[in-house]
Amino acid sequence: MPKKKTVKMVNCRYPKCRNLHETTELKKDDAVKGGSKNSYYHPDCWHTMQTVNKIRDTFVKEINPLLTGKQIGALVSMVNNMIFSKGINVDFIYFALQYFIKNKPGKLQHPAGIHYIVQDSDVVKAWDNEQTRKIREEIREQQKTMTANDEFKLDPPEENSFKFVPQKARSFADILG
């Protein structure tokens, strides 16, 4: 008799998981293993955690390497507040930080300035352009992977076909009888 395969459940180790999911439990097969030996995460929790760490590290490295531990904690707390309370996409925050480093050096100096860079109109326009570019790229990739057999068929099947027969245009002679 074959053994029944039991579904192994694990708990997501991301401290902010409760802000993204109803429960921290998930199937082991669906989890991302990261960090220590027995740490499992939801894929979106893992992505959020890693991106927040990138924001923190980039800010310390590129903007102000003299931040104290308390200031770094405040920065991470502000970013988490923006993500979970304000509903701002974590990738957008990271994009805005990179945009300011590259295009407006020296404008961002303090951790609290991160609230303002996500509202900058140039950043929003650049983000929209980047998202449009990514969508176009995905469409191009999908078009490349389509084979000749995947053509779109716009003609309806013959058995259920509908035929349009135009009516004869009425003239003045038809009115007179």
TORVEXRO-741497 format. One record per atom (N, C-alpha, C): atom name; residue number from 0; residue in one letter; y, z, x. Coordinates in pm, 1 decimal, always signed. Layout:
! residues N
- name,resi,resn,Y,Z,X
- CA,NUM,A,Y,Z,X
...
This chain:
! residues 177
- name,resi,resn,Y,Z,X
- N,0,M,-118.0,+0.0,+85.0
- CA,0,M,+0.0,+0.0,+0.0
- C,0,M,+124.1,+0.0,+89.5
- N,1,P,+218.4,-95.4,+68.1
- CA,1,P,+337.2,-102.0,+153.5
- C,1,P,+430.6,+16.3,+127.3
- N,2,K,+494.5,+58.1,+234.2
- CA,2,K,+589.4,+169.1,+222.6
- C,2,K,+718.3,+121.2,+156.8
- N,3,K,+773.7,+207.0,+74.1
- CA,3,K,+902.9,+175.7,+15.0
- C,3,K,+1010.2,+200.8,+118.7
- N,4,K,+1101.2,+108.1,+126.5
- CA,4,K,+1209.1,+122.0,+222.2
- C,4,K,+1319.4,+208.1,+159.7
- N,5,T,+1344.6,+321.5,+218.8
- CA,5,T,+1448.4,+409.3,+166.2
- C,5,T,+1582.3,+369.2,+227.5
- N,6,V,+1683.3,+381.2,+147.2
- CA,6,V,+1817.1,+347.8,+192.1
- C,6,V,+1875.7,+469.7,+260.8
- N,7,K,+1904.9,+455.1,+386.3
- CA,7,K,+1962.9,+564.6,+465.5
- C,7,K,+2113.2,+569.2,+438.6
- N,8,M,+2160.7,+685.2,+401.3
- CA,8,M,+2302.8,+704.2,+373.3
- C,8,M,+2366.6,+783.3,+486.8
- N,9,V,+2490.2,+746.8,+520.9
- CA,9,V,+2566.9,+817.1,+623.3
- C,9,V,+2705.6,+846.2,+566.6
- N,10,N,+2779.6,+931.3,+634.8
- CA,10,N,+2915.8,+963.8,+593.2
- C,10,N,+3016.1,+900.4,+688.3
- N,11,C,+3122.4,+845.5,+631.0
- CA,11,C,+3230.4,+787.3,+710.5
- C,11,C,+3304.9,+900.7,+780.0
- N,12,R,+3330.9,+883.7,+908.7
- CA,12,R,+3393.8,+988.6,+988.4
- C,12,R,+3545.9,+975.5,+996.3
- N,13,Y,+3603.6,+874.8,+930.8
- CA,13,Y,+3748.6,+856.3,+935.9
- C,13,Y,+3815.4,+964.6,+851.0
- N,14,P,+3905.6,+1042.5,+910.6
- CA,14,P,+3967.5,+1152.4,+835.4
- C,14,P,+4045.5,+1108.1,+711.5
- N,15,K,+4096.4,+985.5,+712.5
- CA,15,K,+4175.8,+935.9,+599.4
- C,15,K,+4091.8,+852.6,+501.6
- N,16,C,+3960.9,+857.7,+514.9
- CA,16,C,+3870.9,+778.4,+430.9
- C,16,C,+3893.5,+806.4,+282.7
- N,17,R,+3922.7,+928.3,+247.9
- CA,17,R,+3940.3,+964.0,+106.7
- C,17,R,+4059.4,+891.1,+44.6
- N,18,N,+4151.7,+841.3,+128.2
- CA,18,N,+4264.2,+764.1,+76.8
- C,18,N,+4225.5,+619.4,+46.8
- N,19,L,+4114.5,+573.4,+102.9
- CA,19,L,+4070.7,+435.6,+83.5
- C,19,L,+3950.4,+422.6,-9.5
- N,20,H,+3866.5,+526.7,-13.9
- CA,20,H,+3741.7,+519.6,-89.7
- C,20,H,+3723.1,+645.7,-173.2
- N,21,E,+3642.9,+632.1,-279.7
- CA,21,E,+3615.0,+747.1,-365.4
- C,21,E,+3523.4,+846.5,-296.4
- N,22,T,+3432.1,+796.1,-214.9
- CA,22,T,+3337.8,+882.2,-146.7
- C,22,T,+3325.8,+839.9,-1.2
- N,23,T,+3289.2,+935.1,+82.9
- CA,23,T,+3271.8,+902.5,+223.7
- C,23,T,+3131.3,+851.2,+251.8
- N,24,E,+3043.3,+859.7,+152.7
- CA,24,E,+2906.0,+813.1,+172.1
- C,24,E,+2899.0,+661.1,+166.0
- N,25,L,+2816.8,+603.7,+254.2
- CA,25,L,+2791.8,+460.7,+251.7
- C,25,L,+2655.0,+432.7,+310.6
- N,26,K,+2603.2,+314.5,+281.4
- CA,26,K,+2473.7,+276.3,+336.2
- C,26,K,+2486.6,+254.2,+485.9
- N,27,K,+2386.8,+296.3,+557.6
- CA,27,K,+2387.6,+282.9,+703.3
- C,27,K,+2394.4,+136.2,+743.8
- N,28,D,+2331.7,+49.2,+666.2
- CA,28,D,+2333.3,-93.6,+696.2
- C,28,D,+2472.9,-154.0,+681.5
- N,29,D,+2555.5,-97.7,+592.8
- CA,29,D,+2690.5,-149.0,+569.9
- C,29,D,+2794.3,-86.1,+663.2
- N,30,A,+2755.7,+18.3,+734.6
- CA,30,A,+2850.3,+94.5,+816.2
- C,30,A,+2873.0,+29.9,+952.3
- N,31,V,+2989.8,+60.4,+1009.2
- CA,31,V,+3023.0,+21.4,+1145.4
- C,31,V,+3000.4,+143.5,+1232.5
- N,32,K,+2923.4,+125.6,+1337.9
- CA,32,K,+2896.9,+237.3,+1427.8
- C,32,K,+2999.3,+229.9,+1540.5
- N,33,G,+3069.4,+338.1,+1560.1
- CA,33,G,+3171.4,+338.6,+1664.4
- C,33,G,+3199.1,+478.5,+1711.6
- N,34,G,+3274.2,+486.9,+1819.3
- CA,34,G,+3307.7,+617.4,+1873.7
- C,34,G,+3186.9,+682.7,+1935.2
- N,35,S,+3155.5,+803.2,+1893.0
- CA,35,S,+3042.4,+876.9,+1949.3
- C,35,S,+2909.9,+821.8,+1896.9
- N,36,K,+2803.0,+879.4,+1945.2
- CA,36,K,+2667.6,+830.8,+1919.6
- C,36,K,+2634.1,+821.5,+1770.3
- N,37,N,+2671.7,+918.7,+1692.5
- CA,37,N,+2635.1,+922.1,+1551.3
- C,37,N,+2755.0,+912.2,+1457.8
- N,38,S,+2854.7,+833.4,+1493.1
- CA,38,S,+2971.9,+816.4,+1408.3
- C,38,S,+2963.5,+682.4,+1336.3
- N,39,Y,+2974.9,+688.8,+1204.2
- CA,39,Y,+2970.6,+569.2,+1121.8
- C,39,Y,+3097.5,+563.4,+1038.4
- N,40,Y,+3142.5,+441.0,+1009.1
- CA,40,Y,+3266.8,+419.9,+936.3
- C,40,Y,+3250.4,+304.8,+837.6
- N,41,H,+3330.1,+309.1,+729.5
- CA,41,H,+3344.4,+191.1,+645.0
- C,41,H,+3413.2,+84.9,+730.5
- N,42,P,+3385.1,-42.9,+710.7
- CA,42,P,+3450.3,-145.6,+792.4
- C,42,P,+3603.5,-141.4,+784.3
- N,43,D,+3658.3,-117.8,+664.4
- CA,43,D,+3804.0,-113.0,+653.2
- C,43,D,+3861.0,+16.2,+711.7
- N,44,C,+3786.6,+125.1,+705.6
- CA,44,C,+3831.1,+250.0,+769.5
- C,44,C,+3836.0,+230.5,+921.4
- N,45,W,+3733.1,+166.9,+975.3
- CA,45,W,+3727.4,+140.7,+1119.3
- C,45,W,+3845.1,+53.2,+1162.0
- N,46,H,+3872.0,-52.9,+1085.7
- CA,46,H,+3982.9,-142.9,+1117.6
- C,46,H,+4116.9,-69.1,+1113.1
- N,47,T,+4137.0,+10.2,+1009.8
- CA,47,T,+4261.9,+85.8,+996.5
- C,47,T,+4278.7,+183.2,+1112.5
- N,48,M,+4173.8,+256.3,+1146.1
- CA,48,M,+4179.8,+353.3,+1254.0
- C,48,M,+4210.2,+285.6,+1387.8
- N,49,Q,+4143.9,+174.3,+1414.2
- CA,49,Q,+4165.4,+103.6,+1540.6
- C,49,Q,+4306.4,+44.6,+1548.4
- N,50,T,+4357.7,-6.2,+1438.1
- CA,50,T,+4492.0,-64.5,+1437.0
- C,50,T,+4598.5,+42.9,+1454.1
- N,51,V,+4580.6,+159.0,+1391.5
- CA,51,V,+4674.4,+270.3,+1410.7
- C,51,V,+4674.9,+312.3,+1557.8
- N,52,N,+4557.1,+315.3,+1619.5
- CA,52,N,+4549.9,+348.0,+1762.3
- C,52,N,+4620.4,+243.4,+1847.4
- N,53,K,+4608.3,+115.2,+1809.8
- CA,53,K,+4678.7,+8.4,+1882.8
- C,53,K,+4830.3,+25.0,+1869.0
- N,54,I,+4875.7,+59.6,+1749.2
- CA,54,I,+5019.2,+80.6,+1725.8
- C,54,I,+5068.1,+194.0,+1814.7
- N,55,R,+4995.0,+304.0,+1815.0
- CA,55,R,+5031.1,+419.4,+1897.2
- C,55,R,+5035.9,+382.5,+2045.5
- N,56,D,+4931.1,+318.6,+2093.6
- CA,56,D,+4924.1,+284.0,+2235.5
- C,56,D,+5030.5,+182.3,+2275.4
- N,57,T,+5055.2,+83.8,+2190.6
- CA,57,T,+5157.2,-16.8,+2218.8
- C,57,T,+5295.2,+46.2,+2221.5
- N,58,F,+5322.1,+135.6,+2127.5
- CA,58,F,+5452.7,+201.4,+2123.3
- C,58,F,+5475.1,+282.1,+2250.3
- N,59,V,+5375.2,+357.8,+2291.4
- CA,59,V,+5389.3,+441.4,+2411.3
- C,59,V,+5402.4,+354.4,+2535.5
- N,60,K,+5325.3,+248.5,+2543.8
- CA,60,K,+5325.4,+163.6,+2663.2
- C,60,K,+5450.6,+76.1,+2671.8
- N,61,E,+5489.2,+13.6,+2562.0
- CA,61,E,+5596.0,-86.8,+2564.6
- C,61,E,+5734.5,-33.9,+2527.2
- N,62,I,+5741.8,+64.1,+2440.4
- CA,62,I,+5871.4,+110.5,+2389.9
- C,62,I,+5919.9,+233.5,+2465.4
- N,63,N,+5841.1,+340.5,+2466.1
- CA,63,N,+5887.5,+465.2,+2526.1
- C,63,N,+5770.0,+542.0,+2586.9
- N,64,P,+5746.4,+523.3,+2716.7
- CA,64,P,+5634.9,+594.9,+2779.9
- C,64,P,+5660.3,+744.6,+2798.8
- N,65,L,+5780.7,+790.9,+2768.7
- CA,65,L,+5814.9,+931.8,+2788.1
- C,65,L,+5797.4,+1016.7,+2662.7
- N,66,L,+5730.5,+962.5,+2561.5
- CA,66,L,+5709.4,+1039.2,+2439.2
- C,66,L,+5622.0,+1160.7,+2467.2
- N,67,T,+5655.3,+1270.2,+2404.3
- CA,67,T,+5573.9,+1392.0,+2416.6
- C,67,T,+5458.2,+1383.5,+2318.4
- N,68,G,+5363.0,+1473.3,+2333.3
- CA,68,G,+5248.2,+1476.7,+2242.8
- C,68,G,+5290.1,+1497.4,+2098.7
- N,69,K,+5391.9,+1579.5,+2078.9
- CA,69,K,+5441.5,+1606.6,+1944.4
- C,69,K,+5503.4,+1480.4,+1883.7
- N,70,Q,+5576.5,+1404.1,+1964.7
- CA,70,Q,+5638.2,+1280.8,+1916.5
- C,70,Q,+5532.6,+1174.4,+1885.9
- N,71,I,+5428.1,+1169.4,+1966.9
- CA,71,I,+5319.1,+1074.3,+1942.0
- C,71,I,+5248.7,+1111.0,+1811.4
- N,72,G,+5227.3,+1240.8,+1789.5
- CA,72,G,+5168.1,+1287.2,+1663.6
- C,72,G,+5255.3,+1251.3,+1544.7
- N,73,A,+5387.0,+1264.1,+1560.9
- CA,73,A,+5480.0,+1228.2,+1453.3
- C,73,A,+5473.9,+1077.8,+1425.8
- N,74,L,+5462.3,+997.9,+1531.7
- CA,74,L,+5450.8,+852.7,+1516.5
- C,74,L,+5326.4,+816.7,+1435.2
- N,75,V,+5212.8,+873.6,+1472.2
- CA,75,V,+5088.1,+846.1,+1401.1
- C,75,V,+5098.4,+894.2,+1256.5
- N,76,S,+5159.1,+1008.1,+1235.4
- CA,76,S,+5177.5,+1061.0,+1100.8
- C,76,S,+5266.0,+967.8,+1016.8
- N,77,M,+5372.3,+914.9,+1076.6
- CA,77,M,+5460.7,+821.2,+1005.4
- C,77,M,+5386.6,+693.0,+969.0
- N,78,V,+5308.0,+641.4,+1063.0
- CA,78,V,+5232.4,+518.7,+1036.5
- C,78,V,+5131.4,+543.0,+924.5
- N,79,N,+5059.9,+654.8,+929.1
- CA,79,N,+4964.5,+687.1,+822.9
- C,79,N,+5034.5,+702.6,+688.0
- N,80,N,+5152.3,+763.8,+686.8
- CA,80,N,+5230.0,+777.8,+563.7
- C,80,N,+5268.2,+640.5,+508.7
- N,81,M,+5309.4,+550.2,+598.1
- CA,81,M,+5347.2,+415.6,+554.9
- C,81,M,+5226.7,+341.6,+495.3
- N,82,I,+5110.6,+361.9,+552.7
- CA,82,I,+4990.1,+292.7,+506.1
- C,82,I,+4941.4,+350.3,+374.2
- N,83,F,+4926.0,+482.7,+367.8
- CA,83,F,+4859.2,+543.9,+253.5
- C,83,F,+4953.6,+584.9,+140.5
- N,84,S,+5078.0,+615.8,+170.5
- CA,84,S,+5171.0,+654.9,+64.3
- C,84,S,+5256.4,+537.7,+17.9
- N,85,K,+5303.1,+458.3,+111.5
- CA,85,K,+5392.7,+346.7,+77.7
- C,85,K,+5316.9,+217.0,+50.6
- N,86,G,+5190.4,+211.2,+91.0
- CA,86,G,+5108.4,+92.9,+63.8
- C,86,G,+5138.9,-26.1,+153.3
- N,87,I,+5188.3,-1.3,+274.0
- CA,87,I,+5219.9,-110.0,+367.4
- C,87,I,+5093.2,-145.1,+445.6
- N,88,N,+5067.5,-272.9,+459.4
- CA,88,N,+4950.0,-321.7,+531.1
- C,88,N,+4957.9,-280.0,+678.2
- N,89,V,+4849.7,-223.4,+731.9
- CA,89,V,+4846.7,-177.1,+870.6
- C,89,V,+4865.9,-293.7,+967.2
- N,90,D,+4812.8,-411.1,+932.9
- CA,90,D,+4829.6,-527.9,+1019.3
- C,90,D,+4975.7,-572.8,+1022.9
- N,91,F,+5047.0,-556.0,+910.5
- CA,91,F,+5188.5,-590.6,+907.4
- C,91,F,+5269.9,-497.3,+996.7
- N,92,I,+5236.4,-369.4,+997.8
- CA,92,I,+5307.8,-273.8,+1083.1
- C,92,I,+5287.4,-310.8,+1229.7
- N,93,Y,+5164.6,-342.8,+1265.9
- CA,93,Y,+5135.0,-381.9,+1404.1
- C,93,Y,+5205.8,-512.5,+1440.0
- N,94,F,+5206.8,-608.0,+1345.8
- CA,94,F,+5277.8,-734.3,+1366.8
- C,94,F,+5427.2,-709.7,+1388.0
- N,95,A,+5486.7,-622.9,+1306.0
- CA,95,A,+5629.4,-592.6,+1316.9
- C,95,A,+5661.2,-530.0,+1452.7
- N,96,L,+5575.8,-440.5,+1499.5
- CA,96,L,+5595.4,-378.0,+1630.2
- C,96,L,+5590.3,-482.7,+1740.5
- N,97,Q,+5491.1,-569.6,+1736.4
- CA,97,Q,+5480.2,-675.2,+1837.6
- C,97,Q,+5599.0,-770.7,+1830.4
- N,98,Y,+5644.2,-801.3,+1709.2
- CA,98,Y,+5758.5,-891.3,+1690.9
- C,98,Y,+5883.5,-832.1,+1755.7
- N,99,F,+5906.9,-703.8,+1733.7
- CA,99,F,+6025.6,-639.8,+1790.5
- C,99,F,+6017.1,-632.2,+1942.5
- N,100,I,+5899.5,-609.3,+1996.4
- CA,100,I,+5883.8,-604.2,+2141.5
- C,100,I,+5914.6,-740.5,+2202.2
- N,101,K,+5863.9,-845.8,+2137.5
- CA,101,K,+5878.6,-980.9,+2191.9
- C,101,K,+6016.5,-1041.1,+2165.2
- N,102,N,+6066.4,-1027.9,+2042.9
- CA,102,N,+6187.0,-1100.3,+2002.0
- C,102,N,+6315.5,-1017.8,+2000.9
- N,103,K,+6303.8,-887.2,+1993.6
- CA,103,K,+6422.3,-802.2,+1988.9
- C,103,K,+6403.9,-682.9,+2082.3
- N,104,P,+6387.5,-710.0,+2212.6
- CA,104,P,+6363.8,-598.6,+2305.2
- C,104,P,+6482.6,-502.2,+2308.8
- N,105,G,+6451.8,-374.5,+2311.4
- CA,105,G,+6555.9,-272.1,+2318.2
- C,105,G,+6608.1,-225.8,+2184.2
- N,106,K,+6576.9,-295.3,+2076.4
- CA,106,K,+6626.3,-256.4,+1944.1
- C,106,K,+6551.2,-135.4,+1888.7
- N,107,L,+6424.3,-124.8,+1920.7
- CA,107,L,+6342.5,-13.8,+1873.4
- C,107,L,+6325.6,+85.3,+1987.4
- N,108,Q,+6366.9,+211.2,+1963.9
- CA,108,Q,+6360.0,+310.5,+2070.5
- C,108,Q,+6292.0,+440.2,+2027.9
- N,109,H,+6291.7,+469.6,+1899.4
- CA,109,H,+6239.6,+597.2,+1850.6
- C,109,H,+6126.3,+573.3,+1750.3
- N,110,P,+6032.8,+666.2,+1742.8
- CA,110,P,+5922.0,+650.0,+1649.0
- C,110,P,+5966.5,+629.6,+1503.6
- N,111,A,+6073.8,+695.4,+1462.8
- CA,111,A,+6120.2,+681.6,+1324.3
- C,111,A,+6171.1,+540.7,+1295.5
- N,112,G,+6204.9,+465.7,+1398.7
- CA,112,G,+6251.3,+328.7,+1380.5
- C,112,G,+6144.5,+237.1,+1323.8
- N,113,I,+6021.2,+281.0,+1327.1
- CA,113,I,+5912.2,+199.9,+1273.1
- C,113,I,+5930.7,+177.0,+1122.9
- N,114,H,+5997.7,+270.5,+1055.5
- CA,114,H,+6027.0,+253.6,+912.3
- C,114,H,+6122.5,+136.5,+890.4
- N,115,Y,+6211.9,+114.2,+982.8
- CA,115,Y,+6313.2,+10.4,+966.7
- C,115,Y,+6263.8,-127.2,+1007.6
- N,116,I,+6175.2,-134.5,+1106.7
- CA,116,I,+6132.2,-266.7,+1152.7
- C,116,I,+6048.3,-339.5,+1047.8
- N,117,V,+5977.8,-266.5,+961.7
- CA,117,V,+5897.9,-332.0,+858.4
- C,117,V,+5985.4,-385.5,+745.3
- N,118,Q,+6112.0,-344.8,+743.5
- CA,118,Q,+6205.5,-393.5,+642.0
- C,118,Q,+6294.7,-505.1,+694.0
- N,119,D,+6287.0,-535.5,+822.5
- CA,119,D,+6369.6,-638.5,+883.7
- C,119,D,+6334.9,-775.6,+824.2
- N,120,S,+6436.6,-850.6,+782.1
- CA,120,S,+6412.5,-979.5,+715.9
- C,120,S,+6347.7,-1080.8,+810.3
- N,121,D,+6382.5,-1077.2,+939.4
- CA,121,D,+6321.1,-1169.9,+1034.9
- C,121,D,+6171.7,-1143.0,+1048.2
- N,122,V,+6134.0,-1015.9,+1047.7
- CA,122,V,+5992.9,-978.5,+1058.0
- C,122,V,+5918.0,-1025.1,+933.2
- N,123,V,+5975.6,-1005.3,+817.1
- CA,123,V,+5910.5,-1044.9,+692.1
- C,123,V,+5890.6,-1196.5,+688.8
- N,124,K,+5992.1,-1272.9,+729.9
- CA,124,K,+5979.2,-1419.2,+733.6
- C,124,K,+5871.3,-1461.8,+832.0
- N,125,A,+5870.9,-1401.6,+950.4
- CA,125,A,+5770.5,-1435.3,+1051.6
- C,125,A,+5630.6,-1401.7,+1001.5
- N,126,W,+5615.4,-1288.8,+932.1
- CA,126,W,+5485.9,-1248.3,+876.8
- C,126,W,+5438.8,-1349.3,+772.6
- N,127,D,+5529.3,-1388.8,+682.9
- CA,127,D,+5493.5,-1486.9,+580.6
- C,127,D,+5451.1,-1619.2,+644.8
- N,128,N,+5524.5,-1661.9,+747.0
- CA,128,N,+5488.5,-1785.6,+816.8
- C,128,N,+5352.2,-1773.0,+884.0
- N,129,E,+5324.6,-1658.6,+942.1
- CA,129,E,+5196.3,-1635.5,+1008.7
- C,129,E,+5081.9,-1637.4,+907.8
- N,130,Q,+5101.8,-1575.5,+792.4
- CA,130,Q,+4997.7,-1574.0,+690.2
- C,130,Q,+4971.8,-1715.0,+637.6
- N,131,T,+5078.2,-1792.9,+617.7
- CA,131,T,+5064.5,-1931.5,+573.5
- C,131,T,+4988.4,-2013.1,+677.1
- N,132,R,+5019.2,-1992.1,+804.3
- CA,132,R,+4951.7,-2063.7,+911.7
- C,132,R,+4801.9,-2030.0,+912.5
- N,133,K,+4769.0,-1902.2,+894.5
- CA,133,K,+4628.0,-1861.2,+893.7
- C,133,K,+4552.7,-1923.4,+776.6
- N,134,I,+4615.9,-1930.3,+660.2
- CA,134,I,+4552.0,-1990.2,+543.2
- C,134,I,+4527.6,-2139.1,+566.9
- N,135,R,+4626.6,-2207.8,+622.9
- CA,135,R,+4609.3,-2349.8,+652.7
- C,135,R,+4496.8,-2371.0,+753.8
- N,136,E,+4488.5,-2284.7,+852.4
- CA,136,E,+4383.7,-2293.9,+953.6
- C,136,E,+4245.6,-2275.3,+890.4
- N,137,E,+4234.4,-2179.5,+799.1
- CA,137,E,+4107.1,-2157.2,+730.1
- C,137,E,+4067.6,-2279.5,+647.8
- N,138,I,+4164.9,-2340.0,+581.0
- CA,138,I,+4137.4,-2458.9,+500.8
- C,138,I,+4090.5,-2572.6,+590.5
- N,139,R,+4156.6,-2591.6,+705.0
- CA,139,R,+4115.0,-2695.2,+799.3
- C,139,R,+3972.1,-2671.6,+848.0
- N,140,E,+3939.4,-2545.7,+877.8
- CA,140,E,+3803.8,-2513.1,+923.0
- C,140,E,+3701.4,-2542.7,+814.9
- N,141,Q,+3734.4,-2511.7,+690.8
- CA,141,Q,+3643.6,-2539.6,+580.4
- C,141,Q,+3625.2,-2689.9,+561.9
- N,142,Q,+3733.5,-2765.7,+580.3
- CA,142,Q,+3724.2,-2909.9,+568.0
- C,142,Q,+3638.6,-2969.1,+679.1
- N,143,K,+3646.6,-2913.8,+799.1
- CA,143,K,+3565.7,-2961.9,+910.6
- C,143,K,+3418.0,-2936.1,+888.1
- N,144,T,+3385.6,-2823.8,+825.8
- CA,144,T,+3245.7,-2788.4,+805.4
- C,144,T,+3182.7,-2861.4,+687.7
- N,145,M,+3264.6,-2920.6,+603.5
- CA,145,M,+3210.4,-2996.9,+490.9
- C,145,M,+3143.6,-3122.9,+543.7
- N,146,T,+3029.1,-3155.6,+488.6
- CA,146,T,+2959.7,-3277.1,+529.0
- C,146,T,+2986.8,-3385.8,+425.7
- N,147,A,+2937.3,-3503.6,+451.9
- CA,147,A,+2957.6,-3615.8,+359.3
- C,147,A,+2892.1,-3589.3,+224.6
- N,148,N,+2788.5,-3508.7,+221.6
- CA,148,N,+2719.2,-3477.5,+96.5
- C,148,N,+2796.5,-3379.7,+9.9
- N,149,D,+2895.8,-3314.3,+65.5
- CA,149,D,+2972.4,-3213.8,-7.5
- C,149,D,+3095.4,-3272.2,-76.6
- N,150,E,+3095.3,-3402.3,-102.2
- CA,150,E,+3212.4,-3464.9,-162.5
- C,150,E,+3235.3,-3409.0,-303.0
- N,151,F,+3360.9,-3409.1,-341.5
- CA,151,F,+3394.5,-3364.7,-475.4
- C,151,F,+3365.3,-3477.4,-574.0
- N,152,K,+3302.7,-3445.0,-684.5
- CA,152,K,+3272.3,-3544.2,-785.3
- C,152,K,+3362.5,-3517.0,-904.7
- N,153,L,+3455.2,-3608.7,-925.0
- CA,153,L,+3551.9,-3591.6,-1032.3
- C,153,L,+3509.8,-3665.2,-1159.6
- N,154,D,+3415.3,-3760.3,-1149.1
- CA,154,D,+3372.5,-3835.5,-1265.3
- C,154,D,+3275.3,-3751.9,-1347.9
- N,155,P,+3294.1,-3749.6,-1480.3
- CA,155,P,+3199.9,-3674.2,-1563.9
- C,155,P,+3067.0,-3748.7,-1571.6
- N,156,P,+2960.1,-3679.0,-1605.6
- CA,156,P,+2830.4,-3746.0,-1620.3
- C,156,P,+2836.6,-3851.0,-1730.6
- N,157,E,+2759.5,-3959.4,-1715.6
- CA,157,E,+2763.6,-4071.9,-1809.4
- C,157,E,+2717.1,-4033.2,-1949.8
- N,158,E,+2617.2,-3944.6,-1962.0
- CA,158,E,+2562.1,-3912.8,-2093.1
- C,158,E,+2661.0,-3841.9,-2184.3
- N,159,N,+2754.5,-3766.0,-2127.4
- CA,159,N,+2852.8,-3693.7,-2206.9
- C,159,N,+2991.9,-3752.7,-2188.2
- N,160,S,+2997.1,-3880.2,-2157.1
- CA,160,S,+3127.3,-3936.6,-2122.9
- C,160,S,+3213.6,-3955.8,-2247.5
- N,161,F,+3339.8,-3949.0,-2228.6
- CA,161,F,+3439.0,-3967.0,-2333.3
- C,161,F,+3515.9,-4093.3,-2299.6
- N,162,K,+3536.1,-4176.4,-2397.0
- CA,162,K,+3605.6,-4301.7,-2372.8
- C,162,K,+3733.2,-4302.8,-2454.5
- N,163,F,+3844.2,-4329.6,-2387.3
- CA,163,F,+3973.6,-4335.2,-2453.9
- C,163,F,+3998.0,-4477.2,-2501.8
- N,164,V,+4025.0,-4492.8,-2633.0
- CA,164,V,+4056.6,-4623.0,-2689.8
- C,164,V,+4199.3,-4614.2,-2742.5
- N,165,P,+4293.1,-4685.6,-2678.6
- CA,165,P,+4432.2,-4677.6,-2724.1
- C,165,P,+4449.5,-4748.6,-2859.5
- N,166,Q,+4538.3,-4693.1,-2939.8
- CA,166,Q,+4567.3,-4755.8,-3068.3
- C,166,Q,+4663.7,-4871.7,-3046.6
- N,167,K,+4653.1,-4968.2,-3136.2
- CA,167,K,+4742.9,-5083.6,-3130.2
- C,167,K,+4883.1,-5034.8,-3164.3
- N,168,A,+4980.7,-5079.2,-3085.9
- CA,168,A,+5118.5,-5038.0,-3109.9
- C,168,A,+5166.9,-5096.7,-3243.4
- N,169,R,+5237.0,-5015.3,-3319.0
- CA,169,R,+5286.6,-5060.6,-3449.6
- C,169,R,+5412.1,-5142.9,-3428.2
- N,170,S,+5425.3,-5243.5,-3509.0
- CA,170,S,+5543.2,-5330.7,-3500.7
- C,170,S,+5616.9,-5329.3,-3634.2
- N,171,F,+5730.2,-5395.6,-3638.3
- CA,171,F,+5810.5,-5403.1,-3759.3
- C,171,F,+5736.4,-5477.6,-3869.4
- N,172,A,+5652.9,-5573.7,-3831.7
- CA,172,A,+5575.5,-5650.7,-3929.9
- C,172,A,+5474.9,-5563.6,-4002.1
- N,173,D,+5420.9,-5459.1,-3933.1
- CA,173,D,+5327.1,-5368.4,-3998.6
- C,173,D,+5394.7,-5286.6,-4108.3
- N,174,I,+5521.9,-5258.3,-4092.8
- CA,174,I,+5594.3,-5179.6,-4192.4
- C,174,I,+5616.3,-5262.3,-4319.5
- N,175,L,+5649.0,-5391.0,-4302.5
- CA,175,L,+5677.1,-5476.5,-4416.1
- C,175,L,+5549.3,-5514.3,-4491.4
- N,176,G,+5440.1,-5504.1,-4428.4
- CA,176,G,+5315.3,-5520.1,-4497.3
- C,176,G,+5248.3,-5644.8,-4480.3
